[in-house]
Amino acid sequence: MKMLESNNNNNNEGAAAPSSDWNEWEKKIFTHYHEGVCDSMELLQSYLMNTRPSLALGALVLLAMSVPFSSSVVMVNALKVARGLLAGCHVSIDIDF
């Protein structure tokens, strides 16, 4: 990954340049983004390989279940807000037959 990034930075072929309105720290991180992702995944993989399988599976299940749960909590709260806004409008349609 380091070789690919250095080749892209030297040749600028197909590599997107950071925008001129970005801060310096954003430009610095942008150039080494893929390297950071690969290093993070390498660290996570080595940590999980050195733990007991049940602990690694438990952490994976906990992470997998937390995403749908937090999404459902956000959706329920959004529906409560929408219901409150619609109740405050007092929109009613009177149809006489």
N, C-alpha and C positions, 0 to 999 in steps of 0.2 A: 504494500500500500504506500509506503514511503517513497519507493522508486516511481510508482505511477504519479504521485502528487508532484514529485520533483520534476518529472518529465513534462507534466501538464503546465507547471509554473514556468518552466524554461521555454517551452514551445508555444504556449497559449493556444494550442489547437483543441477546440471543443471545450475548453475550460471557461466557465463563466467568471467574469471579473467582478469583484465586489463593487457595489454602488458607491458613488462619490459622496453621498450624504450619510454613509455609515460612520459610526465611531471607530476609533483606532482598535479598540478591543474586539469589535465585531469583525473587522478586517483580519485581525490576527487569528481569531478562532476559525474564520471561514476558510483560510488556507490549509488548516490542519484538521478539518472536521472529520473526514473519513478515518484518519489515523486515530483520533480520539474515540470514535465509535468502536473501531476494531480493538483498541486497547481496553475499553470498558467491557466489551464482550469476552475478551480473553481473560480478564480478571474474574468476571462472573463465572465463566466456565471452569476455571481452575479452582475457584472457591467451591462450586457445586460438586466437582469431582472429588474433593477432599472431605466432603461431609457424608453422613450416613444417607442411604437412599431414601429412607422414610422422611427424613428432615427435608431433603431437597424436594421430594414430591409434595410434602405438606406446604412448603413455601410456594410452590408452583400453583397448587390448588387454591391457596389463600389469595394469591394475586389474581388468578383467573376468576374467582368468585367476587372479588372486591369491585371489579370494573362494572359488571351488570348491576350490582347492588347500588353503587354510587350513582349510576345513570338513572336507575329507577327512583331514587330519592330526589334527584334533580327534577325529573319529569313530574313527580307527584307535587312538588312545590310549585312548579310552573303552572300546573293545572289549577292549584289552589289560588294562585294569583290571578289567573285568567277568569276563574269563576267569580272571584271578588270584584274584578273590574266589570264583568258583565252584569253582576247583580247591582252594582252602583249606577249603571246606565238607566235602569228601569225601562228597558225596551219591552214594549208589549204590543201585540197586534190583536185588535178587536175585530173579529169577523162575525157578523150576524147572519144567520141563515133564515 
